[in-house]
């Protein structure tokens, strides 16, 4: 159905003499704002919403006509009927407006006091709402999509972003700078980009902008190598991006550049050793950044079998072996989420190291009691007790040049893990105890009033009727079989 404004106002000039209320448009806001600045703002909102919905250009002359009726300072508090969009949002998102007019209207509104940092229901400022038009288009109509993606619409959007950037009051954090650069490179035509980049550089400096551009280009390169070309990451290419200021923690769809390297099952070990060293030297903290699944890059790396299976290629442990080594080379005070990993069915202990014969003799022997740092299902780190059951664990696809993992450990909770490094950051003597600065601490259960020792592992029934095995030392539990089962549950 046609907008009431469209039918009642066949030409723009009608807006100069008639308010939206006179046109019979329903407005609960207008009941509270019958005259003065608030009423003028309501009428202006209705006009701008009409332009936005009908994909019609906004007229500076008409905007001024509504503002002239205010006869007093504007509050800039009025929103669309759904309480979502402000005046500045509606103007900036009206991509049918010619770029010169877009710039002039936004400059005029900002000069009158329109706040550039006010947010809509999605938490977006007017500038962020313009970016979202291309990043996540909500248009369902094919004609609307064609209009949104037209050259004219994109030039209008760039004019809006450029003008908003020129407002000193606009809050501009590094994440938004990165987002603007990605938007320009991915969605906007080359003609017109430079003016926006120039406005951005004036606000944050050329170095910050060039770093954001390099970060986005590195992400694109990594995506192409992994998902289009199916080829190894090249260390010299990554080195050039980092030299230009690219950030390994720069993200796309929740994935950092480091994670994109990990998720490429086609990369060579030698290339990854150099790439991970460069990335972690530049930004050590990136190793601990979790994605949308709450997983660290190292967790994805140790799941290399499934990563490769999804791409229908043989398992490649290079990411796990190279990333773990790079993390262990970081200063001890940097937590790179280093842990012991679950063993795989095809893994086994050889009793001697592979590759170089100069491997350091392990600190522990089979049968020694140790503590292993592992990651819990919820994502927290914990130290679990266990016993060394084998030396120099390896899996069939690991390169012969790699020495293997010094230890395979059977944890007291029944889980088998391997330690890729003989380092007390991941495996330590049980007598040594947990580190004082453990990532998580689990309170021990209260001591028995009777003072009896009893077995450490005890079955108990949960409220839902299922059985679990309680570790009376650490207080942790895990599912187990009922007491009358042949399985003793303590394996």
N, C-alpha and C positions, 0 to 999 in steps of 0.2 A: 504494500500500500504506500501511496505517496505521502511524504511528510506533510503535516498541516502547513508548515512554512512554505513548502514547495508549491502547494495549491493556492494558498492565500496570498503568496508573494511571488508572482511570476517574474518580477524584476527586482533588482537590488534596491531600487529607490524606495520601495515600500517600507524598508526597514528604517528609513530616515524619518518617517512620520508616524509609524505605528509600533507599539511595543508588542512583545510576544503575548502578553496578557490580552491585549485588544484583539489579537487574532484568535482567541479562544483556546490557547494551548493550556492544558491542565498543568498546574504547578503547585505542589504543597509548599514549596519554598516561598511562593509569592504571597501565600496567606499570611506569612510572618513578615514579609518585606513588601509593603504596599507602595512605598515611595522611598526616595532618597538613594544613597549609594547601594544598599543591598538590593533594591529593586532593579537598579541599573545593571548590577552584576548578574542578576537572574536573567534579565532579558539578553544580555550579552552571552551568557552560557547557552541559552536556548538557540541563539543564532549560530554560535560556533558548533554546537552539537549537530545542528542541521547541516552545516557545511561538512562536518566530519562524516556523517552518515551518508549524505548524498554525494560525497566525493566532489564537493564544489569548492572553488577558491574562496578564501577569506578576503574581505575587502577592508583595507585600513580606514577608508572613509566611513564605512558602516560601524566599525569598531569604535571610532572616535565619536560617532553620533550617539551611540549608547552610553559611552563614558561621560559625554557632556551632560547627560541627564542626572548624573549622580549629584551634582551641586554640592560636593563635599568630598572629603578623603575616602578613598575606597578601602574596604576591609580585606579584599582578596580571599574571603573565607567561603564563598559560594562554590558548590560543586554540582555536578550533574545529578539528576534525580536519584540515581543509585548510590550517590555519595562517593563516587569514584574519582572522576576527572576534574581537575582545576582548569581555569581559563588558559593558563600557560600550556597545559597538556593538550587541550583541544586545538589550540593554534598550531603548536609544533607538529602535531600528528596529522594535520590537514594537508596532505602531500599534493593536493591539486593546486595549491597556492604557488604562484610563480616565485622563484628564488629571491628576486629583489623585494617583492612584497612580503615574503616570509621574514626576511631579515628586518625590514622596516617595522613590521607589526611587533615582532618579539622585542626589538630594541625599545620601541615606544612603551610597551607594557612593563618591561623591566625598569625603564626610567621612571615610570609612575609608581613603582614599588612592588610589582608582581614578584613573589618569592620563588627563586629558581630551584630551591631545595625541597619544596613541598612534594610529598609522595602520594601516589594513588593507592588503590586497594591492593595492588600487587607489590607495593613497596618500591615503585619506580618513580624517579623524578621525571620531569618532562623530557630531559635529554635521554634518559634510559628507556623511556617509553618509545622514543623514536628508534633507538637501536633495536628494540624488541620487534618492531614492525617487520624487519628483515630477518632477524635471528630466529624468530618463532612466529611466523605469520599465522593468523587465525582465520584468514579469509577462506570461505568455502566456495564462493562463486568464482567461476573461471574468469569472468570479465573483471572482477575486482582484483584477482591475482595479477592479471595482465597489467592493470592500471598501476598496482603497487610496484611492479617490477619494471615499469616503463622508465626510460631515460629521464623524462621530465619529473616523475615522482622521486627518483633517486637524487636528482639535483636539488629538489625542494627539501628533502630530508637532510642533505649535506649542508644546505644553507641554514636550516634550523639548528643543527648540531654546532656549526661554526659560530653562530650568533650566541647561543647559550654558553659556549666555551669562553666567549669574550666578556661574559659577565663575571667580574671579580668575586662576587658573592657566591658563585657556584662552588660547592665542595667537590674537590677533585682528588680522589685517592688513587694510589698506584693501580689497584685492581680495575678501576674505571678507565684509566689511561690504557691499560692492556686491552680492555674490552673495546674501546673506541678504535684502536689500531686494528684489531682483528676484524671489526665491522667494516672498516674502510677497505681492508685488503681482500676480504672474502665476499662482500656484497655490493660494494660501490664501484662505479666506473672510474677509470684512471682520471678522466677529465673532471676536475673538481676536487679530487683528493688533496692535492697539495695545499689548497687554501685551508682545509680543515687541519691538516698536519701542522701548518704554520701557526694556526690559532692555538693548537695544542702545545707546540713547542714554546710559544710565548708564555704559556701558563706554567709549564713544568720543566722547561729546558730541553734543548736538542738531545742531550745524552739520554734522558729518560725515554723520550719518544723513539729514538733509534734502537734502544735496548728492547722496547716493546715490539718494534717491527722485527728485529732479529729473532725474538722469542717466538713470534707467530710464524715466521718463516721456518724456524727449526721444527716446530710442531708439524707444519705441513710436510716438510721433507721426511720426517719420521713416519708420518701416516702413509705417504706414498711408498716408501721402502717396504713397510710392513704389509699394507693391504692392497696395493696395486701392482708393484713390481715384484713382490715376494723375494726380496733380496736383503743381504746383510746391511746393517748400519755401517757407515764408513767413518772411521775415527777422524780423518782429516777434514771431512765436511762438518762434523760436530765441532771440531776445534775452531773452525772459522766462525761458526755461529756464536760460540762462546766468546771468542775474541771480540766480536762486535757487541757483546753485552747480553746475549741471549740468556734467559733464566731457565735452568732445568726444572724449576717448580712451576713454570707457566703451564696453564691447564686448558684443555678443551674437553667439554662434556665430562668434567670430573677427573680426567686423566692427565697427569703431569707428563712432561717430556721424558722424564726418567722412566715412568711407567710404560710409555709407548715403546721405549727401547726394550724393556723387559718382555713386552707382549709380542715382540717380533721373533718368531721361532726359526728364522732363517739366518740369524747373525752368527758370525764366527767368533770363537772364544778370544782370539787375539785382538780383534777389533773391540769387543766388549770390555776387555780389560782396560784398554786405553780410554774408551768412552766413559765408563763408570768412574774411573779415577778423575777425569776432567770434571765431570758433573758434581761429584761429591766434594772435590776440592773447591769448586765455585760455591756450592750451597750444601753443606753437610746435612742440614735439617731435612732436605728433600727425601732422604731415605726413610723418614718416619711419617711422611704424609700419606694418609689413608684415602682410598677412593670412595665412591658411593656405596661400595659393598663393605666398607670398613676394613679393607685389607691393605697391608703395606706392600710396597713393591717387592720386598723379599718373599712375602707369602705367595705372591703371584709367581715369582721366579722358581720357587720350590715346587710349584704345581706345573712344571714344564711339560709333563706328559699330557695333561688335559689341554693345555694351551696349544700344543702341537696337533693334538687330535682334532681340535676344532678347525684347524687349517689344513687338515688331511696331509700332514707331513710327519716324518719320523721324529720321535722325541729328541729334543736338543737341550742338554743341561747347561749350555754355555752361560745363559743369563744367571742362573743360580750360582754357579761356581765363580763367575767373575764378580757379581755384585756382592756376594758374601765376603770375598777377599778384599774388595774395595772398602766395605763397611768396617772390617776388622783393622784396616790401615788407618782409620780415623782416630783422632785423639780419644783416649779412654773415657773422657767426660762427655763425649758425644754419643747419645743413644741412637744407633741406626736401626733399632728393632731387630738386632741380631738374636737368634734363637737356635735351638736344636730342632731338626725336622723329623717328621714321621718317616719311617722306613717304607720302602716299597716291596711288594712280593718278590720281585726279581733281584733284590739287593742281597749281598752277602759279604762276609768278612774274609779277607785273604790272609790275614796275619802278618802281612808285610806291605810297605808302601809301594805304590806304583811310581812310574816316572823316575825322578832323580833319586839316587841311592843316598843322598846327603840329608834325607829327612831326619828331623830331630826325634830322638827316642821319646815315646809318649810318657807322660807323668804317671799314668795309671795302668794297672794290669787287669786282666780278667778277674772278676770277683770283687774288685774294689767298689766300695760304696761312694756314690757321688750325688751331687745336686745338678740338675739340668734346667736351664732357662727355656721355657716353652711358652707358647701363646695359647691362651684359653679360647674356647668358642666365642665368648663375648668380646674378644679382642684385647683383654688384659694380659700382661706378662706375669708369670709365676715360676717359682723354683720348685721343681718336683724331685723327690728322692728316687734313687734307682741304683742298679748294679751294672757294672761293665760286663757285657756278655760277648764282646768280640772286638778285635783290633783291625783297623784299616778296612772299614766298610766302603763298598763302592757298588755302583749299579752298571749294568751291562753297556749302557750307551755312554758312560763317562769316558772321556779320552784317556788313552793309555799313558799319556804324559802327565796326567794329574795324579798326585800321590794318593788321593782318596780321603775319606773321613777318618780321623784317628780312632773314634770310638763308636760302637753301637751299644746302646744302653736300654735295658728293660726297666722301665719305671715301675714303682710300687703300685701305681694305679692301673697297671696292665698294658700300658702303651709302649711301643718300641720306637726309639728315636736314634738319630745319629748326630754327632757333633762334628761339623766341618772344620773346626779349629780346636787345638789343644790350648784353650785360653779360658781363664776363670770368668770371663764375661759371659760364657755360654755353658761351661762345665767346670765344676769345682768339687773339692773333697767334701763329703758330708760333714766331716769333723770341722771343716772350715766355717760351716754355717752359711746361712743366707746373707747377702750383702746388707749393710745397714740401710742403704738407700734403695731398697727393692721397689720396683715399680708398683707392686700391689702387695698388700699385707692381709693375710687371712688369720683371723683370730682363732686360737685354739679353743676347743670346746671346754666348758668348765670341768674341773677335776671331779671325779666321782667322790661323793660324800663318804662312801665306804672305804675309799683309799685303795681299792683293789686295782691291780694292773690290768688283767684281762688281755684278750687278743687285740692287736692294733686295728685290724679290719673287722668290722662287725656289720652284719646285715640288719636292716631296719625297714619297716614298711612306711611308705609315704602316705599322706592323706588320700591320694587318689587310688590307693590299693596296690600300686606297683612297688617292687622291692628295689632297694638301693644299698650300695656298700659304703659304709662310713669309715673314713680314715680318722681314727681318734687322735692322731697326732696333729694333722693339719686342719682337720675339720671339713675337708672336701668330701664330696660324695660322687658316685657314678652309678648308673643303672646296673643291676645284677639279676641273676636268676633267683627264683624262690628257694627257701631252705631245703626243700625236698628234691631239688633238681640234682642231676649228676654233676653239673658244673659247679665247682666250688666258688666261682665268682671272684677269686683272688689272683687269677693268672696275671 
